[in-house]
Amino acid sequence: MRQLALAIGLLWSVACSSAPPPNPFPPEAQTAFIAACRGGEAFCACSWDKITRRFTAEEWTEALAHLEAMGAPDPRIVTISHTCREETL
């Protein structure tokens, strides 16, 4: 029984802690993001980390084009923003 509990605990910790690795982005993309970000250092770092794990560089460019064309952010960006706001308060 104890072994079963340990196995479940181990599986749970692995499942909860595994985030996808960041996708490669050109350095200038991060520089531009940090320069434009207005949420504070921790918020901006959190956001960039989540962006690079959620978007490819191409998808990020498309999301920015969507923002410019529609005047509204991609829902995935809103989710990242809300998550990082909560995590860095």
N, C-alpha and C positions, 0 to 999 in steps of 0.2 A: 504494500500500500504506500509506504514511504517513497519507494522508487517511482511509483506512478505519479505521486504528487510532485516529485522533483522533475520528472520528465515534462509534466504539464507546465510547471513553472519555467523551465528552460525554453520550451517551445513558445510560450507566451512572451517571454522577454525578447526572443529573437524576432518574433512576428511584430512586436511593437516598436522595436528599435531599428529595424531595417528600412532605411530610406534609399531610394534609388541614387546611384552616383550622379554627380552633376554632369550635365552635357557640356561639351566644349563650346566656348563662346570666344570671339575675338576680344583681346584686351580692351579695345576701344569701346566695346559695348558696355563693359562694366564701368569704365571711366565715365561714359555718358550717363549711365543710370545713376551712379553715385552723385554726379554733379547736379542732376535734376531732382533727386530724391529729397523730400523736405520733412521726413519723419524723425530725424535724429539718427545718430550713428548706429545704434543697436537695431532700430527698426529697418534701416536701409540695408544693413548687413543680412538680417534675417530675410528680408524680401528678396535680395539678390540670390541668396542661397536657395530659396524655394523656387524662384524663377528658373534657375539653371537646372534644377532637378525636375521641374514640370514641363518646361519648354525646350525645344531645340532652338538653335540660333535662328533658323528659318521661321519657326512658329512664332518666336518672339517678335521678329520683324513684321510678320503678318498681324500679330496682336496690336502692335504699335500703329500699323496702318489702319486697322479697324478703329482704333481710338481716334485717330486723326480724321478719318472719313465720317464716322458716325457720331463723334462727340461723346461717346460712352465707352468705358473700358470693357474689355473682354471679361466675362464672368469669372474666369480663372484668376485674373489679376485681382479682382475684388475679393475673392476668397483668400488669396495669399495676403493681401493687405489686412484683412480682418484678422487672420490668424496671427500675423506678425505683430499687429497692434496689441492683441491679447497677450502674446508671449513676452512682449517687451515693456509692458506697463509696470 
